[in-house]
């Protein structure tokens, strides 16, 4: 499938990406409360959510995109290059992208996601900073949209806390 044209920066395009993430959250919340209620690791919960997101993405017009957990490659026109800012690696919990680098279109980066448990004493400032960097056009990562998803330990569910736009 060819990347959709004409809608790359439109409100409709962004709304569609938001709906895909929300649909996967709804499906996760309906089926996976056990993982959250048993206080399993953030990585476990994130990888299970990735399965729901991948299923949702595969049924959309973005079916040629991949969902990967902690994918740390693809920087400065080099598909093997580690994503870095000021010599510090930038890795988010989950991404939706096209693997590899295309000389004509660059990286096909679509969605980046950070997850954080609501009871994590470290807070989410570092996560927010990474999402801001990944969606900021000043850097070469160029994700269209980013999400901070909170693992709500009180209600045993996922929810979007903040959205970051390109």
Biotite code that builds the C-alpha atoms (Angstrom):
import biotite.structure as struc

atoms = struc.array([
    struc.Atom([0.000, 0.000, 0.000], chain_id="A", res_id=1, res_name="UNK", atom_name="CA", element="C"),
    struc.Atom([1.301, 3.446, -0.895], chain_id="A", res_id=2, res_name="UNK", atom_name="CA", element="C"),
    struc.Atom([1.422, 6.119, 1.814], chain_id="A", res_id=3, res_name="UNK", atom_name="CA", element="C"),
    struc.Atom([-1.752, 8.215, 1.696], chain_id="A", res_id=4, res_name="UNK", atom_name="CA", element="C"),
    struc.Atom([-1.282, 11.473, -0.142], chain_id="A", res_id=5, res_name="UNK", atom_name="CA", element="C"),
    struc.Atom([-2.944, 14.808, 0.381], chain_id="A", res_id=6, res_name="UNK", atom_name="CA", element="C"),
    struc.Atom([-3.818, 14.129, 3.999], chain_id="A", res_id=7, res_name="UNK", atom_name="CA", element="C"),
    struc.Atom([-0.365, 14.033, 5.603], chain_id="A", res_id=8, res_name="UNK", atom_name="CA", element="C"),
    struc.Atom([-0.894, 17.138, 7.719], chain_id="A", res_id=9, res_name="UNK", atom_name="CA", element="C"),
    struc.Atom([-4.673, 17.416, 7.616], chain_id="A", res_id=10, res_name="UNK", atom_name="CA", element="C"),
    struc.Atom([-6.995, 17.303, 10.592], chain_id="A", res_id=11, res_name="UNK", atom_name="CA", element="C"),
    struc.Atom([-8.725, 14.290, 9.041], chain_id="A", res_id=12, res_name="UNK", atom_name="CA", element="C"),
    struc.Atom([-5.443, 12.363, 8.875], chain_id="A", res_id=13, res_name="UNK", atom_name="CA", element="C"),
    struc.Atom([-4.569, 13.158, 12.511], chain_id="A", res_id=14, res_name="UNK", atom_name="CA", element="C"),
    struc.Atom([-8.101, 12.302, 13.653], chain_id="A", res_id=15, res_name="UNK", atom_name="CA", element="C"),
    struc.Atom([-7.823, 8.932, 11.927], chain_id="A", res_id=16, res_name="UNK", atom_name="CA", element="C"),
    struc.Atom([-4.535, 8.174, 13.722], chain_id="A", res_id=17, res_name="UNK", atom_name="CA", element="C"),
    struc.Atom([-6.089, 9.172, 17.053], chain_id="A", res_id=18, res_name="UNK", atom_name="CA", element="C"),
    struc.Atom([-9.057, 6.878, 16.390], chain_id="A", res_id=19, res_name="UNK", atom_name="CA", element="C"),
    struc.Atom([-6.758, 3.930, 15.633], chain_id="A", res_id=20, res_name="UNK", atom_name="CA", element="C"),
    struc.Atom([-4.902, 4.383, 18.931], chain_id="A", res_id=21, res_name="UNK", atom_name="CA", element="C"),
    struc.Atom([-8.180, 4.808, 20.839], chain_id="A", res_id=22, res_name="UNK", atom_name="CA", element="C"),
    struc.Atom([-9.735, 1.721, 19.194], chain_id="A", res_id=23, res_name="UNK", atom_name="CA", element="C"),
    struc.Atom([-6.760, -0.380, 20.283], chain_id="A", res_id=24, res_name="UNK", atom_name="CA", element="C"),
    struc.Atom([-7.068, 1.035, 23.825], chain_id="A", res_id=25, res_name="UNK", atom_name="CA", element="C"),
    struc.Atom([-10.766, 0.137, 23.940], chain_id="A", res_id=26, res_name="UNK", atom_name="CA", element="C"),
    struc.Atom([-10.028, -3.412, 22.769], chain_id="A", res_id=27, res_name="UNK", atom_name="CA", element="C"),
    struc.Atom([-7.159, -3.752, 25.261], chain_id="A", res_id=28, res_name="UNK", atom_name="CA", element="C"),
    struc.Atom([-9.303, -2.464, 28.132], chain_id="A", res_id=29, res_name="UNK", atom_name="CA", element="C"),
    struc.Atom([-12.085, -4.920, 27.285], chain_id="A", res_id=30, res_name="UNK", atom_name="CA", element="C"),
    struc.Atom([-9.767, -7.928, 27.300], chain_id="A", res_id=31, res_name="UNK", atom_name="CA", element="C"),
    struc.Atom([-6.643, -7.283, 29.364], chain_id="A", res_id=32, res_name="UNK", atom_name="CA", element="C"),
    struc.Atom([-7.655, -5.857, 32.773], chain_id="A", res_id=33, res_name="UNK", atom_name="CA", element="C"),
    struc.Atom([-5.902, -8.860, 34.328], chain_id="A", res_id=34, res_name="UNK", atom_name="CA", element="C"),
    struc.Atom([-2.473, -7.532, 33.300], chain_id="A", res_id=35, res_name="UNK", atom_name="CA", element="C"),
    struc.Atom([-3.065, -4.128, 34.880], chain_id="A", res_id=36, res_name="UNK", atom_name="CA", element="C"),
    struc.Atom([-4.870, -5.401, 37.980], chain_id="A", res_id=37, res_name="UNK", atom_name="CA", element="C"),
    struc.Atom([-1.977, -7.771, 38.744], chain_id="A", res_id=38, res_name="UNK", atom_name="CA", element="C"),
    struc.Atom([0.541, -4.912, 38.417], chain_id="A", res_id=39, res_name="UNK", atom_name="CA", element="C"),
    struc.Atom([2.514, -6.579, 35.647], chain_id="A", res_id=40, res_name="UNK", atom_name="CA", element="C"),
    struc.Atom([5.437, -4.647, 34.187], chain_id="A", res_id=41, res_name="UNK", atom_name="CA", element="C"),
    struc.Atom([4.987, -1.654, 31.914], chain_id="A", res_id=42, res_name="UNK", atom_name="CA", element="C"),
    struc.Atom([6.880, -3.561, 29.196], chain_id="A", res_id=43, res_name="UNK", atom_name="CA", element="C"),
    struc.Atom([4.473, -6.509, 29.438], chain_id="A", res_id=44, res_name="UNK", atom_name="CA", element="C"),
    struc.Atom([1.430, -4.238, 29.199], chain_id="A", res_id=45, res_name="UNK", atom_name="CA", element="C"),
    struc.Atom([2.953, -2.207, 26.359], chain_id="A", res_id=46, res_name="UNK", atom_name="CA", element="C"),
    struc.Atom([3.794, -5.285, 24.296], chain_id="A", res_id=47, res_name="UNK", atom_name="CA", element="C"),
    struc.Atom([0.252, -6.640, 24.717], chain_id="A", res_id=48, res_name="UNK", atom_name="CA", element="C"),
    struc.Atom([-1.190, -3.244, 23.727], chain_id="A", res_id=49, res_name="UNK", atom_name="CA", element="C"),
    struc.Atom([1.088, -3.349, 20.660], chain_id="A", res_id=50, res_name="UNK", atom_name="CA", element="C"),
    struc.Atom([-0.707, -6.503, 19.551], chain_id="A", res_id=51, res_name="UNK", atom_name="CA", element="C"),
    struc.Atom([-4.066, -4.717, 19.667], chain_id="A", res_id=52, res_name="UNK", atom_name="CA", element="C"),
    struc.Atom([-2.654, -1.686, 17.874], chain_id="A", res_id=53, res_name="UNK", atom_name="CA", element="C"),
    struc.Atom([-1.105, -3.871, 15.180], chain_id="A", res_id=54, res_name="UNK", atom_name="CA", element="C"),
    struc.Atom([-4.448, -5.609, 14.596], chain_id="A", res_id=55, res_name="UNK", atom_name="CA", element="C"),
    struc.Atom([-6.217, -2.231, 14.364], chain_id="A", res_id=56, res_name="UNK", atom_name="CA", element="C"),
    struc.Atom([-3.553, -0.794, 12.025], chain_id="A", res_id=57, res_name="UNK", atom_name="CA", element="C"),
    struc.Atom([-3.674, -3.891, 9.799], chain_id="A", res_id=58, res_name="UNK", atom_name="CA", element="C"),
    struc.Atom([-7.381, -3.260, 9.154], chain_id="A", res_id=59, res_name="UNK", atom_name="CA", element="C"),
    struc.Atom([-6.839, 0.372, 8.188], chain_id="A", res_id=60, res_name="UNK", atom_name="CA", element="C"),
    struc.Atom([-5.366, 2.126, 5.178], chain_id="A", res_id=61, res_name="UNK", atom_name="CA", element="C"),
    struc.Atom([-2.041, 2.056, 7.082], chain_id="A", res_id=62, res_name="UNK", atom_name="CA", element="C"),
    struc.Atom([-1.776, -1.723, 6.800], chain_id="A", res_id=63, res_name="UNK", atom_name="CA", element="C"),
    struc.Atom([1.731, -1.504, 5.342], chain_id="A", res_id=64, res_name="UNK", atom_name="CA", element="C"),
    struc.Atom([3.073, 0.028, 8.575], chain_id="A", res_id=65, res_name="UNK", atom_name="CA", element="C"),
    struc.Atom([4.699, -1.980, 11.372], chain_id="A", res_id=66, res_name="UNK", atom_name="CA", element="C"),
    struc.Atom([4.175, -1.750, 15.119], chain_id="A", res_id=67, res_name="UNK", atom_name="CA", element="C"),
    struc.Atom([7.417, -2.225, 17.060], chain_id="A", res_id=68, res_name="UNK", atom_name="CA", element="C"),
    struc.Atom([8.281, -2.067, 20.767], chain_id="A", res_id=69, res_name="UNK", atom_name="CA", element="C"),
    struc.Atom([11.428, -0.110, 21.743], chain_id="A", res_id=70, res_name="UNK", atom_name="CA", element="C"),
    struc.Atom([12.675, 0.114, 18.138], chain_id="A", res_id=71, res_name="UNK", atom_name="CA", element="C"),
    struc.Atom([15.931, 2.057, 18.357], chain_id="A", res_id=72, res_name="UNK", atom_name="CA", element="C"),
    struc.Atom([17.138, 2.431, 14.774], chain_id="A", res_id=73, res_name="UNK", atom_name="CA", element="C"),
    struc.Atom([16.495, 4.847, 11.935], chain_id="A", res_id=74, res_name="UNK", atom_name="CA", element="C"),
    struc.Atom([18.280, 8.174, 12.170], chain_id="A", res_id=75, res_name="UNK", atom_name="CA", element="C"),
    struc.Atom([19.918, 10.711, 9.852], chain_id="A", res_id=76, res_name="UNK", atom_name="CA", element="C"),
    struc.Atom([19.082, 8.883, 6.606], chain_id="A", res_id=77, res_name="UNK", atom_name="CA", element="C"),
    struc.Atom([20.598, 5.668, 7.966], chain_id="A", res_id=78, res_name="UNK", atom_name="CA", element="C"),
    struc.Atom([18.265, 2.796, 8.804], chain_id="A", res_id=79, res_name="UNK", atom_name="CA", element="C"),
    struc.Atom([20.982, 1.308, 11.061], chain_id="A", res_id=80, res_name="UNK", atom_name="CA", element="C"),
    struc.Atom([21.714, 4.582, 12.864], chain_id="A", res_id=81, res_name="UNK", atom_name="CA", element="C"),
    struc.Atom([20.647, 4.849, 16.494], chain_id="A", res_id=82, res_name="UNK", atom_name="CA", element="C"),
    struc.Atom([18.217, 7.682, 17.180], chain_id="A", res_id=83, res_name="UNK", atom_name="CA", element="C"),
    struc.Atom([20.231, 10.229, 19.200], chain_id="A", res_id=84, res_name="UNK", atom_name="CA", element="C"),
    struc.Atom([20.058, 13.794, 20.452], chain_id="A", res_id=85, res_name="UNK", atom_name="CA", element="C"),
    struc.Atom([23.252, 15.263, 21.916], chain_id="A", res_id=86, res_name="UNK", atom_name="CA", element="C"),
    struc.Atom([24.811, 11.789, 21.944], chain_id="A", res_id=87, res_name="UNK", atom_name="CA", element="C"),
    struc.Atom([21.918, 10.427, 24.026], chain_id="A", res_id=88, res_name="UNK", atom_name="CA", element="C"),
    struc.Atom([19.823, 7.599, 22.574], chain_id="A", res_id=89, res_name="UNK", atom_name="CA", element="C"),
    struc.Atom([16.132, 8.460, 22.094], chain_id="A", res_id=90, res_name="UNK", atom_name="CA", element="C"),
    struc.Atom([13.918, 5.395, 22.368], chain_id="A", res_id=91, res_name="UNK", atom_name="CA", element="C"),
    struc.Atom([10.182, 5.400, 22.977], chain_id="A", res_id=92, res_name="UNK", atom_name="CA", element="C"),
    struc.Atom([8.122, 2.441, 24.137], chain_id="A", res_id=93, res_name="UNK", atom_name="CA", element="C"),
    struc.Atom([6.201, 1.836, 20.924], chain_id="A", res_id=94, res_name="UNK", atom_name="CA", element="C"),
    struc.Atom([6.226, 3.101, 17.348], chain_id="A", res_id=95, res_name="UNK", atom_name="CA", element="C"),
    struc.Atom([4.175, 2.690, 14.188], chain_id="A", res_id=96, res_name="UNK", atom_name="CA", element="C"),
    struc.Atom([6.410, 3.111, 11.131], chain_id="A", res_id=97, res_name="UNK", atom_name="CA", element="C"),
    struc.Atom([7.700, 1.730, 7.877], chain_id="A", res_id=98, res_name="UNK", atom_name="CA", element="C"),
    struc.Atom([10.917, -0.145, 8.480], chain_id="A", res_id=99, res_name="UNK", atom_name="CA", element="C"),
    struc.Atom([13.988, 0.986, 6.591], chain_id="A", res_id=100, res_name="UNK", atom_name="CA", element="C"),
    struc.Atom([14.856, 4.163, 4.738], chain_id="A", res_id=101, res_name="UNK", atom_name="CA", element="C"),
    struc.Atom([13.539, 5.227, 1.332], chain_id="A", res_id=102, res_name="UNK", atom_name="CA", element="C"),
    struc.Atom([15.669, 7.691, -0.664], chain_id="A", res_id=103, res_name="UNK", atom_name="CA", element="C"),
    struc.Atom([12.563, 9.441, -2.036], chain_id="A", res_id=104, res_name="UNK", atom_name="CA", element="C"),
    struc.Atom([10.351, 9.621, 1.056], chain_id="A", res_id=105, res_name="UNK", atom_name="CA", element="C"),
    struc.Atom([12.781, 9.139, 3.962], chain_id="A", res_id=106, res_name="UNK", atom_name="CA", element="C"),
    struc.Atom([11.561, 7.307, 7.020], chain_id="A", res_id=107, res_name="UNK", atom_name="CA", element="C"),
    struc.Atom([7.877, 6.417, 7.160], chain_id="A", res_id=108, res_name="UNK", atom_name="CA", element="C"),
    struc.Atom([7.367, 7.380, 10.796], chain_id="A", res_id=109, res_name="UNK", atom_name="CA", element="C"),
    struc.Atom([3.749, 7.654, 11.840], chain_id="A", res_id=110, res_name="UNK", atom_name="CA", element="C"),
    struc.Atom([2.998, 7.229, 15.566], chain_id="A", res_id=111, res_name="UNK", atom_name="CA", element="C"),
    struc.Atom([5.178, 7.169, 18.683], chain_id="A", res_id=112, res_name="UNK", atom_name="CA", element="C"),
    struc.Atom([3.899, 6.125, 22.099], chain_id="A", res_id=113, res_name="UNK", atom_name="CA", element="C"),
    struc.Atom([5.176, 6.233, 25.654], chain_id="A", res_id=114, res_name="UNK", atom_name="CA", element="C"),
    struc.Atom([3.435, 4.317, 28.436], chain_id="A", res_id=115, res_name="UNK", atom_name="CA", element="C"),
    struc.Atom([3.661, 5.098, 32.109], chain_id="A", res_id=116, res_name="UNK", atom_name="CA", element="C"),
    struc.Atom([1.980, 3.573, 35.138], chain_id="A", res_id=117, res_name="UNK", atom_name="CA", element="C"),
    struc.Atom([-0.076, 6.089, 37.086], chain_id="A", res_id=118, res_name="UNK", atom_name="CA", element="C"),
    struc.Atom([1.721, 5.117, 40.306], chain_id="A", res_id=119, res_name="UNK", atom_name="CA", element="C"),
    struc.Atom([5.265, 5.468, 38.901], chain_id="A", res_id=120, res_name="UNK", atom_name="CA", element="C"),
    struc.Atom([7.121, 7.746, 41.317], chain_id="A", res_id=121, res_name="UNK", atom_name="CA", element="C"),
    struc.Atom([9.481, 8.938, 38.563], chain_id="A", res_id=122, res_name="UNK", atom_name="CA", element="C"),
    struc.Atom([6.643, 10.759, 36.821], chain_id="A", res_id=123, res_name="UNK", atom_name="CA", element="C"),
    struc.Atom([6.306, 11.227, 33.079], chain_id="A", res_id=124, res_name="UNK", atom_name="CA", element="C"),
    struc.Atom([8.452, 14.301, 32.299], chain_id="A", res_id=125, res_name="UNK", atom_name="CA", element="C"),
    struc.Atom([11.180, 12.269, 30.545], chain_id="A", res_id=126, res_name="UNK", atom_name="CA", element="C"),
    struc.Atom([8.521, 10.452, 28.501], chain_id="A", res_id=127, res_name="UNK", atom_name="CA", element="C"),
    struc.Atom([6.917, 13.745, 27.486], chain_id="A", res_id=128, res_name="UNK", atom_name="CA", element="C"),
    struc.Atom([10.302, 15.127, 26.458], chain_id="A", res_id=129, res_name="UNK", atom_name="CA", element="C"),
    struc.Atom([11.011, 12.098, 24.229], chain_id="A", res_id=130, res_name="UNK", atom_name="CA", element="C"),
    struc.Atom([7.578, 12.393, 22.579], chain_id="A", res_id=131, res_name="UNK", atom_name="CA", element="C"),
    struc.Atom([8.118, 16.096, 22.020], chain_id="A", res_id=132, res_name="UNK", atom_name="CA", element="C"),
    struc.Atom([11.470, 15.390, 20.340], chain_id="A", res_id=133, res_name="UNK", atom_name="CA", element="C"),
    struc.Atom([10.079, 12.577, 18.179], chain_id="A", res_id=134, res_name="UNK", atom_name="CA", element="C"),
    struc.Atom([7.252, 14.782, 16.845], chain_id="A", res_id=135, res_name="UNK", atom_name="CA", element="C"),
    struc.Atom([9.230, 18.023, 16.535], chain_id="A", res_id=136, res_name="UNK", atom_name="CA", element="C"),
    struc.Atom([10.060, 18.923, 12.923], chain_id="A", res_id=137, res_name="UNK", atom_name="CA", element="C"),
    struc.Atom([13.404, 20.397, 14.054], chain_id="A", res_id=138, res_name="UNK", atom_name="CA", element="C"),
    struc.Atom([14.683, 16.859, 14.517], chain_id="A", res_id=139, res_name="UNK", atom_name="CA", element="C"),
    struc.Atom([14.917, 14.182, 11.851], chain_id="A", res_id=140, res_name="UNK", atom_name="CA", element="C"),
    struc.Atom([12.497, 11.669, 13.390], chain_id="A", res_id=141, res_name="UNK", atom_name="CA", element="C"),
    struc.Atom([9.295, 13.275, 12.033], chain_id="A", res_id=142, res_name="UNK", atom_name="CA", element="C"),
    struc.Atom([6.596, 11.198, 13.695], chain_id="A", res_id=143, res_name="UNK", atom_name="CA", element="C"),
    struc.Atom([3.186, 12.611, 12.767], chain_id="A", res_id=144, res_name="UNK", atom_name="CA", element="C"),
    struc.Atom([1.708, 12.182, 16.246], chain_id="A", res_id=145, res_name="UNK", atom_name="CA", element="C"),
    struc.Atom([2.761, 10.988, 19.688], chain_id="A", res_id=146, res_name="UNK", atom_name="CA", element="C"),
    struc.Atom([0.764, 9.732, 22.647], chain_id="A", res_id=147, res_name="UNK", atom_name="CA", element="C"),
    struc.Atom([1.457, 9.464, 26.346], chain_id="A", res_id=148, res_name="UNK", atom_name="CA", element="C"),
    struc.Atom([-0.689, 6.534, 27.446], chain_id="A", res_id=149, res_name="UNK", atom_name="CA", element="C"),
    struc.Atom([-1.222, 6.134, 31.168], chain_id="A", res_id=150, res_name="UNK", atom_name="CA", element="C"),
    struc.Atom([-1.686, 2.716, 32.707], chain_id="A", res_id=151, res_name="UNK", atom_name="CA", element="C"),
    struc.Atom([-4.352, 3.719, 35.225], chain_id="A", res_id=152, res_name="UNK", atom_name="CA", element="C"),
    struc.Atom([-3.663, 1.437, 38.182], chain_id="A", res_id=153, res_name="UNK", atom_name="CA", element="C"),
    struc.Atom([-6.775, 2.541, 40.098], chain_id="A", res_id=154, res_name="UNK", atom_name="CA", element="C"),
    struc.Atom([-9.223, 1.767, 37.278], chain_id="A", res_id=155, res_name="UNK", atom_name="CA", element="C"),
    struc.Atom([-7.161, -1.062, 35.706], chain_id="A", res_id=156, res_name="UNK", atom_name="CA", element="C"),
    struc.Atom([-7.176, 0.427, 32.229], chain_id="A", res_id=157, res_name="UNK", atom_name="CA", element="C"),
    struc.Atom([-5.204, 2.374, 29.641], chain_id="A", res_id=158, res_name="UNK", atom_name="CA", element="C"),
    struc.Atom([-6.047, 5.955, 28.680], chain_id="A", res_id=159, res_name="UNK", atom_name="CA", element="C"),
    struc.Atom([-4.437, 8.706, 26.630], chain_id="A", res_id=160, res_name="UNK", atom_name="CA", element="C"),
    struc.Atom([-3.117, 11.431, 28.903], chain_id="A", res_id=161, res_name="UNK", atom_name="CA", element="C"),
    struc.Atom([-1.503, 13.710, 26.332], chain_id="A", res_id=162, res_name="UNK", atom_name="CA", element="C"),
    struc.Atom([-1.152, 13.963, 22.567], chain_id="A", res_id=163, res_name="UNK", atom_name="CA", element="C"),
    struc.Atom([1.865, 15.433, 20.781], chain_id="A", res_id=164, res_name="UNK", atom_name="CA", element="C"),
    struc.Atom([1.436, 16.736, 17.212], chain_id="A", res_id=165, res_name="UNK", atom_name="CA", element="C"),
    struc.Atom([4.015, 17.353, 14.514], chain_id="A", res_id=166, res_name="UNK", atom_name="CA", element="C"),
])
